[in-house]
Amino acid sequence: MTFKFNRSSKEPMSEINVTPFVDVMLVLLIIFMVTAPLLTVGVQVDLPESSADSLPEEVEPLTLSINSKGEIFIQESQVEYDKIIAKVLAVSKNRTDTRIYVRGDKTINYGRVLEIMGLLSGSGFTKVALISEPYKQR
């Protein structure tokens, strides 16, 4: 007694259909490409350009930003002028050797940026620096 099976109808398919997988991966790629620019953290500041080299940094520094309206931010939270030192000390855990980067909008008065930097330096912070955009060749 011999049984004959039709190969195409009785055997399981041994090939994987990758088309749905590719479709899902392309959709995920598009989602990540659209959302990646939106994930940049920080206050929107139009920085001036500079030809100075960027500094390598192992630890994320404390960033103090001054936007075009003159509002002051520590990281992403807005702070009043008279409370800057108290907030910076709280964030830095009372360590005056914490590196602080000051980001000033290029339309803001330079004296205002220097006033903030002087306030930080006068309070004992020794590592206060300015941040600028890399110089773009025109």
ROBADO-230426 format. One record per residue: residue in three letters; x, y, z of N, C-alpha, C in turn. Coordinates in nm, 4 decimals, always signed. Layout:
<rs>
ALA,X,Y,Z,X,Y,Z,X,Y,Z .
...
</rs>
This chain:
<rs>
MET,+0.0830,-0.1141,+0.0000,+0.0000,+0.0000,+0.0000,+0.0902,+0.1241,+0.0000 .
THR,+0.0842,+0.2007,-0.0999,+0.1653,+0.3219,-0.1145,+0.0737,+0.4420,-0.1237 .
PHE,+0.1206,+0.5468,-0.0600,+0.0440,+0.6714,-0.0628,+0.1188,+0.7725,-0.1467 .
LYS,+0.0455,+0.8401,-0.2262,+0.1042,+0.9459,-0.3062,+0.0533,+1.0802,-0.2532 .
PHE,+0.1491,+1.1665,-0.2225,+0.1127,+1.3003,-0.1765,+0.1546,+1.4010,-0.2814 .
ASN,+0.0702,+1.4939,-0.2983,+0.1037,+1.6039,-0.3873,+0.1940,+1.6992,-0.3084 .
ARG,+0.3145,+1.7205,-0.3527,+0.4146,+1.7977,-0.2781,+0.3677,+1.9397,-0.2493 .
SER,+0.3051,+2.0049,-0.3400,+0.2713,+2.1450,-0.3225,+0.1600,+2.1670,-0.2198 .
SER,+0.0751,+2.0720,-0.1989,-0.0369,+2.0959,-0.1095,-0.0174,+2.0375,+0.0299 .
LYS,+0.0710,+1.9410,+0.0497,+0.0818,+1.8741,+0.1790,+0.2034,+1.9161,+0.2615 .
GLU,+0.3109,+1.9605,+0.1994,+0.4306,+1.9975,+0.2739,+0.4215,+2.1419,+0.3215 .
PRO,+0.4736,+2.1668,+0.4402,+0.4721,+2.3057,+0.4881,+0.5699,+2.3924,+0.4079 .
MET,+0.5381,+2.5192,+0.4005,+0.6232,+2.6107,+0.3261,+0.7492,+2.6372,+0.4076 .
SER,+0.8646,+2.6217,+0.3492,+0.9903,+2.6371,+0.4224,+1.0552,+2.7735,+0.4010 .
GLU,+0.9940,+2.8625,+0.3295,+1.0490,+2.9948,+0.3042,+0.9773,+3.0981,+0.3905 .
ILE,+1.0525,+3.1942,+0.4371,+0.9944,+3.3009,+0.5179,+0.9610,+3.4171,+0.4264 .
ASN,+0.8428,+3.4692,+0.4435,+0.8008,+3.5845,+0.3649,+0.8517,+3.7100,+0.4355 .
VAL,+0.9493,+3.7787,+0.3782,+1.0122,+3.8942,+0.4416,+0.9469,+4.0273,+0.4036 .
THR,+0.8533,+4.0256,+0.3155,+0.7901,+4.1496,+0.2707,+0.7246,+4.2260,+0.3863 .
PRO,+0.6446,+4.1624,+0.4725,+0.5879,+4.2387,+0.5851,+0.6960,+4.2932,+0.6793 .
PHE,+0.8023,+4.2182,+0.6979,+0.9127,+4.2625,+0.7841,+0.9779,+4.3877,+0.7258 .
VAL,+1.0032,+4.3885,+0.5976,+1.0645,+4.5041,+0.5310,+0.9708,+4.6247,+0.5395 .
ASP,+0.8424,+4.6024,+0.5213,+0.7454,+4.7119,+0.5313,+0.7482,+4.7761,+0.6701 .
VAL,+0.7487,+4.6939,+0.7728,+0.7516,+4.7450,+0.9097,+0.8816,+4.8200,+0.9358 .
MET,+0.9925,+4.7669,+0.8898,+1.1214,+4.8321,+0.9124,+1.1283,+4.9672,+0.8403 .
LEU,+1.0742,+4.9765,+0.7222,+1.0747,+5.1044,+0.6507,+0.9875,+5.2080,+0.7220 .
VAL,+0.8735,+5.1650,+0.7734,+0.7872,+5.2571,+0.8477,+0.8598,+5.3054,+0.9734 .
LEU,+0.9264,+5.2148,+1.0459,+1.0013,+5.2536,+1.1650,+1.1156,+5.3493,+1.1307 .
LEU,+1.1836,+5.3245,+1.0202,+1.2911,+5.4124,+0.9766,+1.2391,+5.5535,+0.9509 .
ILE,+1.1270,+5.5649,+0.8843,+1.0682,+5.6955,+0.8557,+1.0268,+5.7653,+0.9849 .
ILE,+0.9683,+5.6900,+1.0779,+0.9276,+5.7490,+1.2059,+1.0491,+5.8034,+1.2797 .
PHE,+1.1582,+5.7261,+1.2862,+1.2775,+5.7724,+1.3555,+1.3419,+5.8914,+1.2857 .
MET,+1.3380,+5.8930,+1.1531,+1.3960,+6.0054,+1.0805,+1.3166,+6.1335,+1.1045 .
VAL,+1.1869,+6.1226,+1.1193,+1.1039,+6.2410,+1.1429,+1.1161,+6.2888,+1.2871 .
THR,+1.1217,+6.1963,+1.3831,+1.1227,+6.2361,+1.5241,+1.2614,+6.2695,+1.5781 .
ALA,+1.3685,+6.2252,+1.5149,+1.5031,+6.2505,+1.5668,+1.5337,+6.3997,+1.5825 .
PRO,+1.5035,+6.4858,+1.4858,+1.5314,+6.6282,+1.5072,+1.4485,+6.6891,+1.6203 .
LEU,+1.3347,+6.6302,+1.6514,+1.2499,+6.6843,+1.7573,+1.2984,+6.6457,+1.8959 .
LEU,+1.3924,+6.5514,+1.9042,+1.4391,+6.5034,+2.0333,+1.5529,+6.5861,+2.0914 .
THR,+1.5967,+6.6885,+2.0211,+1.7044,+6.7712,+2.0747,+1.6521,+6.8456,+2.1962 .
VAL,+1.7284,+6.8366,+2.3027,+1.6843,+6.8962,+2.4273,+1.7437,+7.0345,+2.4404 .
GLY,+1.6776,+7.1160,+2.5151,+1.7323,+7.2467,+2.5447,+1.6427,+7.3584,+2.4990 .
VAL,+1.6848,+7.4751,+2.5322,+1.6136,+7.5969,+2.4982,+1.6592,+7.6405,+2.3600 .
GLN,+1.5654,+7.6893,+2.2795,+1.6000,+7.7336,+2.1445,+1.6779,+7.8638,+2.1532 .
VAL,+1.8064,+7.8562,+2.1198,+1.8944,+7.9729,+2.1222,+1.9698,+7.9769,+1.9905 .
ASP,+1.9697,+8.0928,+1.9261,+2.0425,+8.1113,+1.8006,+2.1843,+8.1543,+1.8362 .
LEU,+2.2768,+8.0570,+1.8413,+2.4132,+8.0832,+1.8870,+2.4966,+8.1516,+1.7799 .
PRO,+2.5912,+8.2366,+1.8215,+2.6841,+8.2945,+1.7242,+2.7817,+8.1866,+1.6763 .
GLU,+2.8442,+8.2121,+1.5611,+2.9374,+8.1150,+1.5045,+3.0799,+8.1450,+1.5481 .
SER,+3.1616,+8.0395,+1.5578,+3.3009,+8.0548,+1.5974,+3.3835,+7.9494,+1.5259 .
SER,+3.5098,+7.9799,+1.4977,+3.5974,+7.8831,+1.4323,+3.6780,+7.8022,+1.5337 .
ALA,+3.6489,+7.8166,+1.6615,+3.7204,+7.7421,+1.7659,+3.6835,+7.5946,+1.7608 .
ASP,+3.7794,+7.5092,+1.7996,+3.7537,+7.3652,+1.8028,+3.6607,+7.3321,+1.9184 .
SER,+3.5841,+7.2231,+1.9021,+3.4957,+7.1794,+2.0101,+3.5766,+7.1063,+2.1156 .
LEU,+3.5301,+7.1145,+2.2383,+3.5996,+7.0519,+2.3498,+3.5434,+6.9126,+2.3750 .
PRO,+3.6295,+6.8120,+2.3925,+3.5786,+6.6790,+2.4258,+3.5293,+6.6789,+2.5700 .
GLU,+3.4181,+6.6143,+2.5929,+3.3593,+6.6155,+2.7266,+3.3063,+6.4771,+2.7604 .
GLU,+3.3530,+6.4224,+2.8717,+3.3086,+6.2907,+2.9137,+3.1758,+6.2983,+2.9878 .
VAL,+3.1599,+6.4017,+3.0709,+3.0401,+6.4184,+3.1512,+2.9598,+6.5345,+3.0940 .
GLU,+2.8282,+6.5189,+3.0940,+2.7448,+6.6272,+3.0416,+2.7560,+6.7486,+3.1326 .
PRO,+2.7945,+6.8647,+3.0768,+2.8119,+6.9837,+3.1611,+2.6776,+7.0483,+3.1945 .
LEU,+2.6815,+7.1373,+3.2887,+2.5652,+7.2166,+3.3254,+2.5543,+7.3306,+3.2244 .
THR,+2.4367,+7.3498,+3.1664,+2.4194,+7.4515,+3.0634,+2.3241,+7.5595,+3.1109 .
LEU,+2.3686,+7.6841,+3.1012,+2.2868,+7.7991,+3.1345,+2.2610,+7.8742,+3.0042 .
SER,+2.1345,+7.8910,+2.9669,+2.0990,+7.9513,+2.8381,+2.0263,+8.0831,+2.8585 .
ILE,+2.0550,+8.1778,+2.7688,+1.9844,+8.3056,+2.7670,+1.9253,+8.3195,+2.6272 .
ASN,+1.7920,+8.3179,+2.6178,+1.7300,+8.3239,+2.4855,+1.7182,+8.4685,+2.4377 .
SER,+1.6590,+8.4872,+2.3208,+1.6532,+8.6206,+2.2593,+1.5664,+8.7184,+2.3386 .
LYS,+1.4789,+8.6675,+2.4247,+1.3948,+8.7541,+2.5079,+1.4635,+8.7921,+2.6387 .
GLY,+1.5830,+8.7348,+2.6643,+1.6545,+8.7637,+2.7882,+1.6178,+8.6703,+2.9018 .
GLU,+1.5356,+8.5700,+2.8743,+1.4982,+8.4732,+2.9775,+1.6143,+8.3783,+3.0023 .
ILE,+1.6339,+8.3406,+3.1274,+1.7472,+8.2578,+3.1667,+1.6971,+8.1183,+3.2006 .
PHE,+1.7679,+8.0170,+3.1494,+1.7315,+7.8781,+3.1720,+1.8528,+7.8016,+3.2231 .
ILE,+1.8316,+7.7159,+3.3217,+1.9333,+7.6205,+3.3649,+1.8859,+7.4861,+3.3141 .
GLN,+1.9671,+7.4265,+3.2242,+1.9257,+7.3100,+3.1458,+1.7987,+7.3509,+3.0716 .
GLU,+1.6804,+7.2940,+3.1038,+1.5577,+7.3316,+3.0331,+1.4607,+7.4100,+3.1196 .
SER,+1.4927,+7.4340,+3.2466,+1.3976,+7.5011,+3.3356,+1.4328,+7.6487,+3.3502 .
GLN,+1.3300,+7.7324,+3.3381,+1.3495,+7.8764,+3.3475,+1.3742,+7.9149,+3.4929 .
VAL,+1.4609,+8.0131,+3.5116,+1.4960,+8.0581,+3.6462,+1.5033,+8.2114,+3.6467 .
GLU,+1.4685,+8.2705,+3.7596,+1.4769,+8.4160,+3.7749,+1.6226,+8.4561,+3.7977 .
TYR,+1.6563,+8.5801,+3.7628,+1.7943,+8.6268,+3.7723,+1.8479,+8.6179,+3.9154 .
ASP,+1.7669,+8.6573,+4.0128,+1.8144,+8.6584,+4.1509,+1.8260,+8.5199,+4.2135 .
LYS,+1.7778,+8.4168,+4.1452,+1.7850,+8.2801,+4.1979,+1.8829,+8.1911,+4.1207 .
ILE,+1.9612,+8.2517,+4.0303,+2.0526,+8.1731,+3.9459,+2.1536,+8.0963,+4.0300 .
ILE,+2.2216,+8.1641,+4.1195,+2.3288,+8.0993,+4.1969,+2.2735,+7.9880,+4.2837 .
ALA,+2.1602,+8.0119,+4.3495,+2.1011,+7.9076,+4.4346,+2.0644,+7.7843,+4.3529 .
LYS,+2.0074,+7.8046,+4.2349,+1.9685,+7.6909,+4.1500,+2.0918,+7.6182,+4.0960 .
VAL,+2.1935,+7.6935,+4.0533,+2.3141,+7.6305,+4.0000,+2.3837,+7.5496,+4.1094 .
LEU,+2.3895,+7.6051,+4.2300,+2.4493,+7.5308,+4.3420,+2.3702,+7.4044,+4.3738 .
ALA,+2.2378,+7.4134,+4.3654,+2.1548,+7.2955,+4.3922,+2.1755,+7.1882,+4.2860 .
VAL,+2.1797,+7.2296,+4.1592,+2.1978,+7.1328,+4.0504,+2.3373,+7.0712,+4.0546 .
SER,+2.4377,+7.1526,+4.0867,+2.5760,+7.1036,+4.0888,+2.6139,+7.0396,+4.2221 .
LYS,+2.5189,+7.0291,+4.3145,+2.5425,+6.9686,+4.4465,+2.6531,+7.0424,+4.5223 .
ASN,+2.6469,+7.1764,+4.5182,+2.7407,+7.2652,+4.5884,+2.8860,+7.2484,+4.5457 .
ARG,+2.9088,+7.1992,+4.4259,+3.0462,+7.1851,+4.3753,+3.0749,+7.3025,+4.2826 .
THR,+3.1669,+7.3877,+4.3242,+3.1999,+7.5051,+4.2428,+3.2988,+7.4733,+4.1309 .
ASP,+3.3457,+7.3474,+4.1240,+3.4340,+7.3094,+4.0133,+3.3563,+7.2458,+3.8981 .
THR,+3.2244,+7.2524,+3.9045,+3.1400,+7.2006,+3.7970,+3.1573,+7.2867,+3.6725 .
ARG,+3.1695,+7.2225,+3.5563,+3.1823,+7.2964,+3.4304,+3.0450,+7.3509,+3.3922 .
ILE,+3.0392,+7.4811,+3.3683,+2.9143,+7.5481,+3.3305,+2.9342,+7.6129,+3.1944 .
TYR,+2.8467,+7.5788,+3.1009,+2.8502,+7.6395,+2.9682,+2.7374,+7.7417,+2.9589 .
VAL,+2.7708,+7.8618,+2.9154,+2.6734,+7.9682,+2.8983,+2.6427,+7.9792,+2.7492 .
ARG,+2.5149,+7.9650,+2.7166,+2.4679,+7.9754,+2.5781,+2.3874,+8.1042,+2.5654 .
GLY,+2.4415,+8.2020,+2.4964,+2.3715,+8.3286,+2.4779,+2.3278,+8.3450,+2.3342 .
ASP,+2.2023,+8.3804,+2.3141,+2.1508,+8.4055,+2.1792,+2.2303,+8.5195,+2.1171 .
LYS,+2.2554,+8.5108,+1.9859,+2.3406,+8.6123,+1.9224,+2.2725,+8.7487,+1.9137 .
THR,+2.1417,+8.7544,+1.9338,+2.0726,+8.8835,+1.9305,+2.0679,+8.9502,+2.0681 .
ILE,+2.1062,+8.8757,+2.1730,+2.1025,+8.9312,+2.3092,+2.2237,+9.0226,+2.3295 .
ASN,+2.2107,+9.1186,+2.4160,+2.3184,+9.2114,+2.4482,+2.4357,+9.1341,+2.5093 .
TYR,+2.5547,+9.1574,+2.4570,+2.6753,+9.0889,+2.5050,+2.7007,+9.1193,+2.6521 .
GLY,+2.6654,+9.2380,+2.6955,+2.6823,+9.2757,+2.8354,+2.5994,+9.1893,+2.9280 .
ARG,+2.4822,+9.1480,+2.8825,+2.3952,+9.0611,+2.9640,+2.4606,+8.9244,+2.9839 .
VAL,+2.5213,+8.8716,+2.8786,+2.5901,+8.7425,+2.8881,+2.7089,+8.7540,+2.9834 .
LEU,+2.7861,+8.8619,+2.9703,+2.9004,+8.8827,+3.0594,+2.8562,+8.9044,+3.2041 .
GLU,+2.7421,+8.9680,+3.2219,+2.6882,+8.9888,+3.3565,+2.6578,+8.8543,+3.4235 .
ILE,+2.5975,+8.7622,+3.3493,+2.5665,+8.6290,+3.4021,+2.6961,+8.5529,+3.4316 .
MET,+2.7930,+8.5606,+3.3381,+2.9202,+8.4922,+3.3593,+2.9943,+8.5499,+3.4799 .
GLY,+2.9892,+8.6807,+3.4975,+3.0520,+8.7438,+3.6123,+2.9860,+8.7028,+3.7430 .
LEU,+2.8545,+8.6908,+3.7395,+2.7809,+8.6459,+3.8572,+2.8229,+8.5048,+3.8973 .
LEU,+2.8383,+8.4176,+3.7978,+2.8814,+8.2799,+3.8249,+3.0257,+8.2772,+3.8770 .
SER,+3.1144,+8.3514,+3.8099,+3.2549,+8.3549,+3.8524,+3.2698,+8.4163,+3.9909 .
GLY,+3.1931,+8.5198,+4.0188,+3.1983,+8.5846,+4.1489,+3.1455,+8.4967,+4.2612 .
SER,+3.0673,+8.3964,+4.2265,+3.0135,+8.3045,+4.3268,+3.1038,+8.1844,+4.3486 .
GLY,+3.2217,+8.1840,+4.2840,+3.3182,+8.0773,+4.3088,+3.3266,+7.9705,+4.2013 .
PHE,+3.2437,+7.9796,+4.0992,+3.2508,+7.8809,+3.9912,+3.3712,+7.9133,+3.9035 .
THR,+3.4608,+7.8154,+3.8890,+3.5871,+7.8394,+3.8200,+3.5873,+7.7942,+3.6751 .
LYS,+3.4940,+7.7103,+3.6359,+3.4926,+7.6565,+3.4991,+3.3682,+7.7050,+3.4249 .
VAL,+3.3670,+7.8323,+3.3908,+3.2562,+7.8931,+3.3181,+3.3044,+7.9240,+3.1779 .
ALA,+3.2310,+7.8784,+3.0764,+3.2730,+7.8986,+2.9374,+3.1529,+7.9330,+2.8498 .
LEU,+3.1806,+7.9957,+2.7357,+3.0773,+8.0278,+2.6366,+3.0657,+7.9162,+2.5344 .
ILE,+2.9463,+7.9001,+2.4789,+2.9235,+7.8035,+2.3710,+2.8850,+7.8820,+2.2463 .
SER,+2.9373,+7.8380,+2.1304,+2.9013,+7.8991,+2.0031,+2.8786,+7.7894,+1.9007 .
GLU,+2.8191,+7.8266,+1.7896,+2.8004,+7.7344,+1.6777,+2.9317,+7.7241,+1.6007 .
PRO,+2.9606,+7.6069,+1.5426,+3.0809,+7.5968,+1.4580,+3.0683,+7.6912,+1.3388 .
TYR,+3.1794,+7.7509,+1.2983,+3.1801,+7.8439,+1.1866,+3.1508,+7.7697,+1.0570 .
LYS,+3.0579,+7.8237,+0.9785,+3.0198,+7.7622,+0.8523,+3.0824,+7.8411,+0.7379 .
GLN,+3.1524,+7.7731,+0.6491,+3.2123,+7.8375,+0.5325,+3.1011,+7.8819,+0.4385 .
ARG,+3.1110,+8.0030,+0.3910,+3.0069,+8.0540,+0.3005,+3.0608,+8.0602,+0.1612 .
</rs>
